[in-house]
């Protein structure tokens, strides 16, 4: 097996419309990193500033010479052009007016991928219009023949490429790509291998400008395709004299994402054991780049084997079809993959039969009527005398009847097509022609749940890259079709990693006319929708000053004292944490005793100790005194407890041991007035406008002044149960400062 890379760059052009695209340096550094044995390990060939004929010829030979087990990497950087519904990569002699005859088209590149004997491809397009170029390569026409493992990354968001102007440039991917591979940041799970999924996801987060958003596509066969090694894991960081950790701790997540995944795994498992018939939805809330995808990766590793995991990239799936169809297809594929060869085929046959039994009755009846009708006509027209004339007349009549039956037969075929839902077009036809199609989809999903031996867990990522129609469509489908599937003994669970502000704005954009009549003071329409949908929202941990310092110290192997001293201290306190089955405050006090270095080692143990059932039950009992400040409904109190549990876990992972009553009071604000909570979290000093109503206009925007000045808000903020919530306490509750 050979690993071959071709870097094609163009910086000099005869057409002045491509001026300003000097990518010589970027092409060189990308070639170097992929050619490094410790990183890419590719045999690299470079092509710079060549004519279109030469580019065509070299690329054609590159794909044609590869064998089935080879890995091919093609990196195109330079100029791009659009013309007559097609997208092109520009060469030195490309004329933008006649791109069809002077540039490499996306269709031509797709042809090379389709016809190559190779089955593994890494395609990187780093030029203007590369988003549309990549979409054309990946999705135009039928699927690629055979199981081709392909990852295609493009430097632009195809949705905005018509706005091309001076801010558009080539080489957007180069810096992030080189940084991610050389430092190992692209290796999300720290296992020493950068897979296609990790590679695309990393560039999607990091290679971003105000007007350019990286896109990536990964075929199912390519999810675990090795793009590069991770030298940071193996202690061979190029260009640095700093020794990178090579022992077991170097494989841990420095930012405690893995520990947070452990807490989530415990909650999901507990929810499944307590109420297997009730669906449970978790929202992982964080802005872009806060590590949500990394967290899902750790969660996947912890729950694989306990749950049947359905990994769902909402951004990619939004292009394929209806939300219900993409979710159903993903679930069916996961269930089928969990079975053996015969099991998959049995499932397929049983599924066809199950669908036919429910929705296929009209189709079967139509076919039966058709057969009886044709048979009756044949019997009636059959000549009583076997003369030539009789047979001739009968043949004419039968021909006429058969011709008349063709539309009926075509209709039967159409019914049979949407019966199987094997394509987006078939799903659309089914949805538009059924009397109650979503009820049938929900019923069939229940049938699928009964075919798996493990509970189903959907891991939904990148929803905050979709348009508001796609966001609302997917979440509404989860809520109305999949969450309450009738007759399911084991309800599905969902973890949705997405920026909460993006989700809320999506609902508010979808239903703007209801904002003023439905929204409540301090709780916008978007919050009401998410409150109805999710049982618990888990914010991503803050990147505090202490955590940032610890992260750098770990990378550089700097410690406050000897490693043995820290290990000894951590071991002693860890033993006390494991044996502690008392109140929450006692666990936090143990954590407070630790030095800064030892505390960093213990936060995961403390978080797990707090999540133990006996501690959680005692904490919930302690929190009951806050019930009068919440609501007189069980749902309101349950939401408060879940909110407190999530915030306590996050603060503990940050090494923050804020008091129980203070944090609980802060969570009361989060549950009752989330919009007010967001403002105070961003500007803690604004609390002065609540404690002194005369200052409210100085600290709050007009939309929040009425609620901020209300007696109910002041009662909570100034409460003796953990309050008053002055600026310093709010900052501690938010993780801005450490205790």
N, C-alpha and C positions, 0 to 999 in steps of 0.2 A: 504493500500500500504506500503510495507517494502522496505527499502534501505539496501542492503546487499553487503558487500565487502569481497573479499578473496585475501589476499596478500601471494603469494607463492615465496619464495626465497631459493636459494641454494648457499652456499659458500664453502662447503666441498665436495670434489669429490674423488672417487676411481681412476678415470682416470686422469693421470698427465697433460693431454693436457688442462684441465680446470683450472689449477693453477693460482692464482693471481686474482681470481674473488670474493673477500670478500665483500659482499653487505649487511652484517648484519645491519649496521647502517642505510643505505639507506632504507631498508625494514621497519625498525622500525619507522623512521620519517614519511614515507609515510603513514603507518598504523595510526600514531597519527593524521596526518592532515585530513585524510578521516574520522576518528572516532570522530573528534571534532564536537560537535553539532552546533557550530557557522559557520562551514565551510562545511565539507562533509555531516555530519549527517548520516553516514553509521554505520550499525552494522558490526563491523570488526572482521574477523577471520584470523589468520595468520598461515602459514605452513612453517616451516624452516628446511632445510637439511633432507628431507625425501626421501625414495626410490621411484622409478618410479611407482611401484604398488600403493603406498599410495597416490601419487600425482594424479594418474588417478582416484582413488576411490573418493577422496575428491572433485575433480573438477566435477566429474560426479554427485555426490549427490548435490553439490552446484547448478548446473543448473537444476537438476531434481526436486528439492524441491521448486523452485520459482513459484509464481503465475503470471497471465497475467499482473497485474498492478505493480508488483515489479520492482525495478531498481537494476540490478546486475553489480557490478564492479569487474573485475578480473585484478590483477596486477602481472605480471610474471617478476622476476628479477633474473639474475644469468648467467648461461652458455647457449650458443646456438651452434648448429651444423648443418651442411648440409650433406646430403647423398642421392645419387641416385635420384636427382631431387626433393627431399622433404626437409623440414626444421623442426627442432625439438628444444624443450626447454629441457635442460638437468636437470636431477635429480641427487641426490647424487651418485647413482650406475650406471649412464649412461656410457656406453662404446661407444666412438665416432665411433668405427669401426662397431658397430652393433646398430646404433641409432634407426633403425626401430623397434627393440624389447625392447629397454631400455630407450626410451625417449618419451615425449609427442609430437606428430606430429601436424602440422597445420591442417591437414585434420580431425584429431580426434576432435580438438577443434571446428572446423566449424560444425561438426556433433552435438556436444553438443549445440551449439547456434541454429542450425536448429530445433532440436527436443525439445527444452525447451518450456514450456508454457509461459515463460517470453517474453516480447516484447521490453524491454529497456535494452541496454547493454553499458557499458563503458569498453573497453578492452585496457589495457596498457602493451606493451611489451618492456621491458628494458633489452635487452641482445644482444650479437652479432648475426647477421643474422636475427634480428627481423623484418627488413624491408621486406624481402622476406617472412618471416613467416606471417606477417600481410597481405601482398598481397594475399597469398594463402588462408588465412581465409576469406578474404572479396570478392575475385573475382573468385575463382575456381568454375567451374560448373555453374549451374543455379542460379538465384537470390534467396535470402532467401525467404522462404514461408511467406506470410502475410506481413504487413507493419511493419517491425522491425526497431526500432530506435537504430542505432549502431554507436558509435564513436570508432575508433580503432587508437591508437597512437603507433608508433614504433620509437625506438631510433636510427635507422640506415637508411641510404639511400641504398636501395636494389641494386642500380646501381653499387656500388663500393665494395660490400661485399666480392668479391673474393680477395681483397687486404688485408684481415684480417692479422693483425700483432700485435706487442707490443702496438701500439697506440690505438687499439680497446679495449673497456672496457664495463662493465655493469654499470648500475646506472647513465647513462648520463641524464636521465629524472628526476631523483629524486630531485636534487637541484633546478632546474628550476620549477618543479611542486610545491614543497613546498613553494618556494618563491612567485610564482604567486598566489597561493591560500591564503596564509597567509597575504600577503600585499594587495591583491585585484587587482594587476596588470593584472591578467588574465581576469578581468571583463572589457572588452574593452568599453562598453557603459555606465559603471558606474551605472547600474540599480539594483545592489545588487544580481544579479544572473549570475553565470558563465555557459553559455550554452555550448553544445558540440562543436559548431563551434568556439566559443571564446577560449575554452580549447585547441582544436587542433591547432588553429592559433597561440596562445601564445607560446605553446611548439615548434611549427615549427620555430618561430623566435628566441626563447631564448635558447633552448636546442641544441646547436651547438658546435662542436669541429672541428679542422682543417680537420678531415677525416670522421666525422659523421654528418649527416644532418637528423633531425627528419622529419618523414612523418606522415600524418594523413589522415584518410578516414572518411567521415561522410555521412551516408545514408540520403536521402531526409527527411525521417520521424524524423530524429534526430537533425535537425538544432537547434531546440529550447529546446532540452532535457536538463534538469537541472543537471549539474554535481556537482556543489557546490554552496554555498552561498558566498557572498563577504563581509567579516567582516569589511574591510576598509571603505565600504560605510555606514555601520550601526554603526561605531564607536566602534568596539570591537576587535581591533587588538590584537591577542594573543601575549603574551610574551613581551608586551611593556607598559610602563606607560604613553606614550604620548597619549593624547586624539585626536582621529581622527575626522575630521569634520563630523557632522551628519545632517547639515541643507542643504538647496537647493544647496549652492555653492559646496558642496562635490560631487554633481552629475554632475558637469561641468567638462569639460576636462581641466586640469591644463595647458596643453601645447598649447591651442588655436586651436586644431584640429577641434573642433566643429564650431568655428568662420570661419575657412577656408572652412569648408563644406558649411556654409551659403553663402559665396561669390561664391563658385562653383554652388550652387543651383540657385542663382540669375542669373548667366551667362547662365546656361543651360535653365532656364525658358525664359530668354530674347531671346536666340537663337531660341527657339521653337516658340515664338510669332512672331518674325520678319520673319523667313523663315521656315515655317513648312514642306516644301517640300525638304529642304536641310539637309543632315546629318551633325552632328557636333561631332567631336572627340576631347576628352581632354586626355592629358597624364599627370598623376600624377607621377612625377619623384622623386625618393628617394632611397637611399641604403637600404639594409635589416635592419629592426629594427627601422626605422625612423617614423613608425606609419601610413603607407599607408593603411593597412587593417582597422585600427581604423578610419581613415578619411572616408573610404568607408562606414563604419557602421554609422557614423554621417550623411553622405550624404543620405544614405538609409532612415534614420529616417526623414530627412527634406523633402524628395521628395516623400515619400510613400503617395499615394493618388493623387498626381499631375501627376506622370508618372507611367506607368506599369513597374516595375523594374524586370530585368532579372539578377539574381546574378550568375556569371559564374566563377568558380574556374578553371583556365586554367590548372594548374598542375594536378589536379585530372582528368579533362575531357580529357587530352591528352592521357590517357591510354585506353579510351573507343572506339575511332573511329576517322573518318575523321573530320577535323575542321568544315566543313560546316554542317555535320550531328549533331555534338554536339551543335553547336550554334542554328541550326534550331530546334532541339529537346528542348533545354532550352527555346527558345522563345515560342514554341507551348505549353509547360507545363505551362509557366507563364500566357499565354493568357487563357488557359483552367482553371487554378486555380482561375482566376478572375471572372469566371462565376459560375452560380449555377449548381446543379446536372443535370438538363435537358439541360442547356446551354452547358455543357461539352460534353454531348452525341450528341447534335446537331452539335457542332463543329467537332466532330470526323466523323460523317456521311458526313457532307458537305465537309470535307477535302478529304475523300476517293473519293467522286464524282468529286471534282475539279481536283484531280490528274488523275483520270481515263479519264476525259474529255481531258486533255492535253497529258499525256504520255501513257494513256491506250488504245488509238485507235488501235494500232497494236494488242494488246492483245485481245480486244473485237472482232476485225475482225477475228483473228485466231480462237477464240472460235466459232464464227458464221460459219466460213468455216468448222470447225470440226463437228459441229452439222448437217449442210447440207450434208456433205459428208457421215457421218454415217447414216443419215436418207435416203439418196439416195441409199446407198448400201443395207440398210434393205429392202427398197421397191423393189429393183431389185432382191434381193435374196429371197424375200418372196415366199414360194412355192405356185404355182397356184392350186395345188391339195393338199388337207390336208391329204395325206397318210403318214404313218410312215417313209417310205423311203425318201420321199421328205423333211420331217422335219429333218431327220438325216443328209442329205447332206447339207441342209441350215445351220444347227447348226455348222457343221465343218467349212464351209466357213466364217460364222460370227465370230467364235472364232479366226480364222486366222487374219481376218481384225481387230478385236478388239486388238489383240496382237500387230499388226503393228501400231495401233493408240496410244499405250501407250507412246512412246517417244514424240509424238505431245502434248499429254495431260500434260506430265511432263514439257515440255517447257512452256505451258500456265501457269502452277503453278509457275514456276520460274519468269515469267513476273509479275504475280500477287504479288509475294513476294516483288520484288523491287519497285513495284508500291506504296507500303505502307511505305517503308523506316523505318520499325519499329525496325530494328536491325542494328548493325554495319555491319554485313555481308551483309544484304540486301542493305545497302547504298553503300558498296564497289562494289557489283554486279551492281547496277544501274550506278555508276560512270564509271565502266569499259566497260559497254555495250551500254551506250547512245551515240548518235552522238554529242550532245552538252549538256551534263548533267548539267553544272553549270548555263547555261541560264535557264534551267527548275527549278533549285533550286532557283535562284534569282526570277523567276516569281512566284514560290509558296510562297516565303517569302513575296512578295508584297501582295499576296492574304491573308496571315495571318495578315499582318499589317492592312488590311481592316476589319478584324474581331474584332478589339479591339477599345474601346471607348477612350483609353488614348494613348498618345505617348509612344513609347517603348524606354526604357533606359537600356542599357547593362552596368553592373558594373563588369569589368573583373579584377580579382585579381590573384596573384601568377604566372603571366606569366614569371617573372624572376626566376623561378625555373625549367623551361622547357628547353630542349635542343634546339639548334639553329634551327633545322628543324621544331620543333613544333612552335617556336616563329614566324618564317617567314611564315609558313603555315597558322597560325591563323590570323596574321595581313594582309596577302595577301588576305585571304578569306573575311575578313571584308571590305577591300578596293575594291575588284573586284566583289564580289557576293552580299553582304548585304548592303553596303553603298549606292549603286546606283541601288537599286531594281527598276525595271521599273514599271511605273504606280502607284507608291505609293503616296497617297495624304499626308501622314504623314511619313516622313523619320525617321529612327531610330537614336538615339544618343548613343554614347559610351564614357565611362570613363575607361581608362586602367591605373591601378596602377602597375608600374613596374620600376625597376632600368633602367634609360636611357642607361647607359653604357652597360648593359646586352643586351638590344634590338639592340643597334648599332653594337655591336660585333657579334650578331647573323646574321645580314645582311652581314656584312663583311666576316664572315665565310662561308656564303652561296654562295656569289658571289665574291670570292677573285680575280678572273681574271679581273674583271672590276674596281678594286680599282684605278689603275694608270691611266686609260683612262677616268674615269668618275668623280672621286673626284676632288675637286677644292682646291686651296690653302687655308688652314685654315678651310676647310669644308670637312670632310671625307665622304666616301660612306654611312656609317651608318647614318650620319646626313642628307644626302640628302633624304634617304628613309623616315626618321621620319618627316622631313619637309614636304614631300609630303602627308604624312598620317594624321598628327595631325594639327588642327587649333590653338591649344594653348597647351603649356607645362607649368605645374604648379609645381615648385620645392617645396619639403617639407621644412617647416621652420627650420632654424638652432637652435640648442640647445645652445643659447648664455649664457654667464656668468650671465647676469641679469635674464634671464628666468630660468636658473638652480637654482639661489638663490631664486627666487619667488616660484618655485615649492617646494623646501624644506620648505620655510617659511609657505606656505599654508598647507603642510602636518603637520607641527609642530605648526600651529596656532600662528606664530610669525608675528608681524607687526611693522612698523616703529613708529606708533602712535596708538591712540585709534581707534577701528573699526568705531566708530561713526564719528570721524573726517574724516577718509578716505571716508566713505560712503557719507558724506555731500559734500566733495570736488568733488567726482566722480559724484554725482547727479547734481551739479551746472554745471560742464563742459559737462556732457552728454546732458543737456538741450541746451547748446550752439551748440553742434555738431548736434543735431537733427534739429535745426533751421537754420543751416548753409547751404546755397545753392550757395555758392560762389566758389572761385577757390580752387584748391587742396592745395595750400600753406597755405591758411587760416585755413583749417581743421588741417593740420599738426602743425601749430603754436599753436592751442588750445591744442593739445596733448603735445606739448613741455612745456606748462605752468604747467602741472600736476606733482605732486610728483611721485617718483618711484612707490609707492604702488597704488596710484590712476591711474597712467598710465596703470598699469597692468589690472585694471578694465575697462579701456576705450578703449583699442586697438581694441576690437571687434566693438564697436560703431563707431570708426573712420574709420575702414575698410568698414563698411556698408555705412557710409556717402560718402566715396570716390567712392563707387560702384553705387551710385544713378545716373540715366540717365543724369540729368542736369550737374552734376559735371564731369561725364565721357565725355560728349560732349565737355565741355570747355577744359578739359585736352587734348582730341584728337586734338582740334583746336590749342592748345599751342604747341603740338608735331609736327605740320606740318613744323615747321622751320627746323626739322631734316631730312626732306625728301631728300634733296640733298645728305646727307651722307648715305642714305639707298639704294634706287633703284628708277628707273624711272617707275616702274610697280606698279599698285594698290596692287597686292598681297604682294609685298615686304613691302609696308608701313603698310598694315593690319597685317602682321606678326609682325612687329615692335611694333605696338600699343598693340597687344595681349600680346607680351612678356613684354612690360612695365607694363601693367595692372597687370599681374601675379606677377611680382617682387615687384611692389608697394604694393600689398596686403600682400605679405609675409613679407616684411620689416616692414610694419605698425603693423602687428600682433606681431612682435618682439619688438615693441616699438621704431623702428629705423625710424627717420624722415629725412633721407637723401634727399638732394635737388632734385627737379624735373629734372633740366637740367643735373645734374651729373648722376643721375640714368638712364635718357634717353640715355645719351652718352654711358654708360656702356651697355645698351641693344642694341645699335647699334653694338657694338663689338660682342655681343651674336648672333645677327641675321646674320651678315656678315661672321664672322670667329669663329664659335663655338668651334673648337679645340683650337684656341688661347685663347678664353674665359676660357675654362676649365683649361688651364695651368696657366693663371693669377689668376684665382680663388683659385687654390691650392697654388700658390707661387706669391703673389701680388708684392713682391720686384722685380720680373722679368720685370716689366714695365720699369725699367731703361734701359734694352736692346732695347726697342722701342724708348724711348726718346733720347737715344744716340746710334746710330747704331754700334759704335765701340765696344759696350759691348754686342752685341746680342749673340755672341757665348758663352759668360759666363753665360747667363741666359736662353737660350732656347735649347731644343734638336735639333738635326740636321733636323728632319722632319719639324720643325716650323721656322727655321732660315730665310728662304727665305721670308716667309710671314711677319714675325716679323720685318724684315728690309725694307719692302716695304714702299713707300711713302704714299700709300693710308691708311695703318694702322696708320702711324705716324700722318697723317692729322686728323684722327678721335681722337686718344688718346690725341693729343695736341690741340684739338679744343678749341676755346674760348667759345663755347656753352656748358658750364658745365665742361670744362676741365681746365687745363690738368689733366688726370687721373693718378695722382701719387699714391704711395703705400697706403697712408692713406685713400684716397677717394675710392680706389678699395676695401679696407678692409671694409669700411662702406657700400658700395654697396653690398658686399657679406654677410653682417651680422656678420662679425668677431668682430667688435666693435660696440658699441651703440653710437648714437649721443647724 
